[in-house]
Amino acid sequence: MKEIEKAFPARIIARGETIRIEGAAKEVEQVRSLFEKLLDIIESNHIPSPADVRYLISRIKGNENVDGVLSDVVRVTHWGEEIRAKTAGQHRYIEAIRGNDIVFSIGPAGTGKTYLAVAMAIDYLKREKVKRIILTRPAVEAGEELGFLPGDIQAKVSPYLRPLYDAIFDMIPAKEFEKLNEHGRIEMAPLAFMRGRTLNNSFVILDEAQNTTSIQMKMFLTRLGFHSKVVITGDITQIDLEDGASGLAAVRSILSGVKGISFVALDKTDVVRHPLVARIIEAYEKCS
């Protein structure tokens, strides 16, 4: 209530289960919309945090859509926490995955690109909408020179796949992951190992795609088989390729408008990490 009263000039009077809003018509309507959205979220079994309330206030004051924000449950972690779209951008991202076979999610760190993709993949696997999950990323940023790393192929690529492991272990216990991995239901591999394959009945995630070349991007996209979904995530402000020629940066101009392919842009307003992360991103944007 204090956050809402600070944000709007309208007067809010709470008496038991009744809330009265007084003020100019525009502010009254905005506050009413905010309370209706908060009630919707609470009815979906989530108690909004102060940060949630501040985000909703900013969206509603800007007359922006908040449908699905904090009320769209993607998956439940194995310890019972519900994974929800926490921002309007994240909700657009989830809806894009549901409605398209190929989705590109481009945005800065902390916007949930990888985490939500993994949550959707686990959900599709659990509901038997796909037979397997394939997770891949460029193994060595400047060229996948795996031979220089110690150990077998799993040991070589494991450090580069750590963010994907972290997301998966939120969704399912380690023992279940080991079983699914053993039976080929979840596969992790460097991008170079995708060449020559046709990926049917699969949910495929390419992470850190800003570090693919245009040739690698084309190779990966043409692996798509029947009854499959592909999600490509990346941050084009963090390209590690020596020549800076990212396949992710180039692909939008090539594939924009192709039916069945969706591009979702996330920005600092979609950051769901520590509030300082959004400020850091904003500071770097000002300097670029």
C-alpha positions as CSV (number, residue, x, y, z in Angstrom):
1,M,0.0,0.0,0.0
2,K,2.8,2.4,0.8
3,E,4.5,1.7,-2.5
4,I,1.2,2.3,-4.4
5,E,0.4,5.5,-2.4
6,K,3.9,6.9,-3.2
7,A,3.5,6.2,-6.9
8,F,0.0,7.5,-7.5
9,P,-1.7,10.9,-6.4
10,A,-5.0,9.0,-5.8
11,R,-6.2,8.5,-2.3
12,I,-6.6,4.9,-1.2
13,I,-8.8,4.0,1.7
14,A,-8.8,0.4,2.9
15,R,-11.7,-0.8,5.2
16,G,-11.7,-4.6,5.8
17,E,-12.0,-6.2,2.4
18,T,-13.1,-3.0,0.7
19,I,-10.7,-0.6,-1.0
20,R,-11.9,2.9,-2.0
21,I,-9.9,4.9,-4.5
22,E,-10.4,8.7,-4.8
23,G,-8.8,11.1,-7.3
24,A,-8.6,12.0,-10.9
25,A,-10.2,9.5,-13.3
26,K,-6.9,8.4,-14.9
27,E,-5.2,7.7,-11.6
28,V,-8.2,6.0,-10.2
29,E,-8.4,3.7,-13.2
30,Q,-4.7,2.9,-13.0
31,V,-4.8,2.0,-9.3
32,R,-7.9,-0.1,-9.9
33,S,-6.1,-2.0,-12.7
34,L,-3.1,-2.5,-10.4
35,F,-5.2,-3.9,-7.6
36,E,-7.0,-6.2,-10.0
37,K,-3.7,-7.5,-11.3
38,L,-2.4,-8.1,-7.7
39,L,-5.5,-10.0,-6.9
40,D,-5.1,-12.1,-10.0
41,I,-1.5,-12.9,-9.0
42,I,-2.5,-13.8,-5.4
43,E,-5.3,-16.0,-6.7
44,S,-2.7,-17.9,-8.7
45,N,-1.0,-18.8,-5.4
46,H,1.8,-16.2,-5.5
47,I,2.4,-13.4,-2.9
48,P,3.8,-10.4,-4.8
49,S,7.1,-9.0,-3.4
50,P,7.8,-5.2,-3.1
51,A,9.9,-5.6,-6.3
52,D,7.0,-7.2,-8.1
53,V,4.7,-4.3,-7.0
54,R,7.2,-1.7,-8.2
55,Y,7.5,-3.4,-11.6
56,L,3.7,-3.5,-12.0
57,I,3.4,0.1,-11.0
58,S,6.0,1.2,-13.6
59,R,4.2,-0.8,-16.3
60,I,0.7,0.4,-15.5
61,K,1.8,4.0,-15.1
62,G,3.3,3.7,-18.6
63,N,-0.1,2.2,-19.9
64,E,1.7,-1.0,-20.8
65,N,0.2,-4.5,-20.9
66,V,0.8,-6.7,-17.8
67,D,-1.3,-9.8,-18.9
68,G,0.5,-13.0,-17.8
69,V,3.1,-11.2,-15.7
70,L,3.6,-13.2,-12.5
71,S,0.5,-15.3,-13.1
72,D,1.8,-17.5,-15.9
73,V,3.4,-20.6,-14.3
74,V,5.9,-22.3,-16.6
75,R,7.1,-25.1,-14.3
76,V,7.5,-26.0,-10.6
77,T,11.0,-26.7,-9.3
78,H,11.6,-30.1,-7.6
79,W,11.5,-28.3,-4.2
80,G,8.1,-26.7,-5.0
81,E,8.9,-23.2,-6.2
82,E,6.8,-22.0,-9.1
83,I,8.7,-20.6,-12.1
84,R,6.7,-17.6,-13.5
85,A,7.1,-15.0,-16.1
86,K,8.2,-12.1,-13.9
87,T,8.2,-9.4,-16.6
88,A,6.2,-8.6,-19.7
89,G,9.2,-9.4,-21.9
90,Q,9.5,-12.8,-20.2
91,H,5.8,-13.5,-20.8
92,R,6.2,-12.6,-24.5
93,Y,9.2,-15.0,-24.6
94,I,7.2,-17.9,-23.1
95,E,4.3,-17.3,-25.5
96,A,6.7,-17.2,-28.4
97,I,8.1,-20.6,-27.5
98,R,4.5,-22.0,-27.2
99,G,3.5,-20.6,-30.6
100,N,6.6,-21.0,-32.8
101,D,9.0,-23.8,-33.8
102,I,12.1,-21.5,-33.7
103,V,12.5,-18.7,-31.2
104,F,15.4,-16.3,-30.8
105,S,15.8,-14.6,-27.4
106,I,18.2,-11.7,-27.4
107,G,19.0,-9.7,-24.4
108,P,21.4,-8.9,-21.5
109,A,22.5,-11.1,-18.6
110,G,19.9,-11.7,-15.9
111,T,16.8,-11.6,-18.2
112,G,16.0,-15.3,-17.8
113,K,16.8,-16.3,-21.4
114,T,18.4,-19.6,-20.6
115,Y,16.6,-20.4,-17.4
116,L,13.1,-20.0,-19.0
117,A,14.1,-22.0,-22.1
118,V,15.3,-24.9,-19.9
119,A,12.1,-24.7,-17.8
120,M,10.0,-24.9,-20.9
121,A,12.1,-27.8,-22.2
122,I,11.7,-29.8,-19.0
123,D,7.9,-29.1,-19.1
124,Y,7.6,-30.3,-22.7
125,L,9.6,-33.5,-21.8
126,K,7.6,-34.2,-18.7
127,R,4.3,-33.8,-20.6
128,E,5.7,-36.0,-23.4
129,K,5.4,-33.3,-26.1
130,V,9.0,-34.1,-27.0
131,K,11.1,-37.3,-26.6
132,R,14.4,-35.6,-25.6
133,I,16.1,-32.3,-24.8
134,I,19.3,-31.3,-26.5
135,L,21.4,-28.5,-24.9
136,T,24.3,-27.0,-26.8
137,R,26.5,-24.0,-26.9
138,P,29.8,-22.9,-28.5
139,A,32.3,-24.8,-26.4
140,V,35.2,-22.5,-26.8
141,E,34.2,-18.9,-27.6
142,A,36.7,-18.2,-30.4
143,G,36.5,-21.5,-32.2
144,E,35.7,-24.7,-30.2
145,E,39.3,-25.9,-29.9
146,L,38.3,-28.8,-27.6
147,G,41.5,-30.8,-28.2
148,F,43.5,-28.4,-26.1
149,L,41.3,-29.2,-23.0
150,P,42.1,-32.1,-20.7
151,G,39.9,-35.2,-20.3
152,D,37.2,-36.9,-22.4
153,I,34.6,-35.0,-24.4
154,Q,32.3,-34.7,-21.4
155,A,35.1,-33.3,-19.2
156,K,36.0,-30.9,-22.0
157,V,32.6,-29.4,-22.5
158,S,31.3,-29.6,-19.0
159,P,32.6,-26.1,-17.8
160,Y,31.0,-24.4,-20.8
161,L,27.6,-26.1,-20.1
162,R,27.6,-25.2,-16.4
163,P,24.8,-22.6,-16.7
164,L,22.6,-25.2,-18.4
165,Y,23.4,-27.7,-15.6
166,D,22.5,-25.1,-13.0
167,A,19.1,-24.5,-14.6
168,I,18.3,-28.2,-15.0
169,F,19.2,-29.0,-11.4
170,D,16.6,-26.4,-10.3
171,M,13.9,-28.3,-12.3
172,I,14.8,-32.0,-11.5
173,P,16.9,-33.8,-8.9
174,A,20.5,-34.8,-9.9
175,K,19.6,-38.5,-9.8
176,E,16.7,-38.0,-12.2
177,F,18.9,-36.0,-14.5
178,E,21.6,-38.8,-14.5
179,K,18.9,-41.4,-15.4
180,L,17.5,-39.2,-18.2
181,N,21.0,-38.5,-19.5
182,E,21.9,-42.2,-19.4
183,H,18.9,-43.0,-21.5
184,G,19.5,-40.2,-24.0
185,R,16.4,-38.2,-22.9
186,I,18.7,-35.2,-22.0
187,E,21.8,-34.6,-24.1
188,M,24.5,-32.0,-23.7
189,A,27.0,-31.4,-26.5
190,P,29.2,-28.7,-28.0
191,L,27.8,-27.0,-31.1
192,A,30.4,-28.6,-33.4
193,F,28.7,-32.0,-32.6
194,M,25.4,-30.9,-34.2
195,R,26.7,-31.1,-37.7
196,G,25.1,-33.8,-39.9
197,R,22.3,-34.6,-37.4
198,T,18.5,-34.3,-37.9
199,L,16.8,-33.5,-34.6
200,N,13.3,-34.9,-34.5
201,N,10.9,-34.9,-31.6
202,S,13.3,-32.7,-29.6
203,F,13.4,-29.5,-27.7
204,V,16.8,-28.0,-28.6
205,I,18.4,-25.0,-26.9
206,L,21.4,-23.2,-28.3
207,D,22.9,-21.0,-25.5
208,E,25.4,-18.2,-25.9
209,A,24.6,-18.0,-29.5
210,Q,26.3,-14.6,-29.9
211,N,29.5,-16.7,-30.1
212,T,28.5,-18.6,-33.3
213,T,29.6,-17.7,-36.7
214,S,27.0,-17.2,-39.5
215,I,28.1,-20.6,-40.9
216,Q,27.6,-22.3,-37.5
217,M,24.2,-20.6,-37.1
218,K,23.0,-21.8,-40.5
219,M,24.3,-25.3,-39.8
220,F,22.5,-25.4,-36.4
221,L,19.2,-24.1,-37.7
222,T,19.1,-26.6,-40.5
223,R,19.2,-29.5,-38.0
224,L,15.5,-28.9,-37.2
225,G,13.5,-32.1,-37.6
226,F,9.8,-32.9,-37.3
227,H,7.9,-32.2,-34.1
228,S,10.7,-30.2,-32.6
229,K,11.3,-26.8,-31.1
230,V,14.5,-24.8,-31.2
231,V,15.3,-21.9,-28.8
232,I,18.4,-19.8,-29.5
233,T,19.6,-17.4,-26.7
234,G,22.3,-14.8,-26.6
235,D,23.5,-11.3,-25.8
236,I,25.0,-9.5,-28.8
237,T,26.8,-7.0,-26.5
238,Q,29.0,-9.9,-25.3
239,I,30.5,-11.3,-28.5
240,D,33.8,-13.1,-27.8
241,L,34.6,-14.0,-31.5
242,E,37.9,-12.6,-32.6
243,D,36.5,-10.8,-35.7
244,G,33.2,-9.9,-33.9
245,A,31.2,-11.3,-36.8
246,S,28.4,-13.0,-34.8
247,G,25.9,-15.3,-36.5
248,L,23.3,-14.2,-34.0
249,A,23.7,-10.5,-34.8
250,A,23.3,-11.2,-38.5
251,V,20.4,-13.7,-38.4
252,R,17.5,-11.3,-37.7
253,S,17.9,-9.5,-41.0
254,I,18.0,-12.8,-42.8
255,L,15.0,-14.6,-41.1
256,S,12.8,-11.7,-40.0
257,G,9.3,-12.3,-41.3
258,V,9.7,-16.1,-41.8
259,K,6.6,-17.8,-40.6
260,G,7.2,-20.0,-37.6
261,I,10.2,-18.1,-36.4
262,S,9.9,-15.5,-33.6
263,F,12.5,-12.9,-32.3
264,V,12.0,-11.7,-28.7
265,A,14.1,-8.8,-27.5
266,L,14.6,-8.5,-23.8
267,D,16.2,-5.5,-22.1
268,K,17.2,-4.1,-18.7
269,T,13.5,-3.9,-17.6
270,D,13.4,-7.7,-17.8
271,V,16.4,-8.3,-15.5
272,V,15.4,-10.4,-12.6
273,R,18.7,-10.6,-10.7
274,H,20.0,-8.2,-8.1
275,P,18.8,-4.6,-8.8
276,L,22.4,-3.6,-9.4
277,V,22.5,-5.8,-12.5
278,A,20.0,-3.6,-14.3
279,R,22.0,-0.5,-13.2
280,I,25.2,-2.0,-14.5
281,I,23.7,-2.8,-17.9
282,E,22.3,0.8,-18.1
283,A,25.7,2.3,-17.2
284,Y,27.4,0.3,-20.0
285,E,24.7,1.2,-22.5
286,K,25.4,4.9,-21.8
287,C,29.1,4.4,-22.5
288,S,28.7,2.4,-25.7
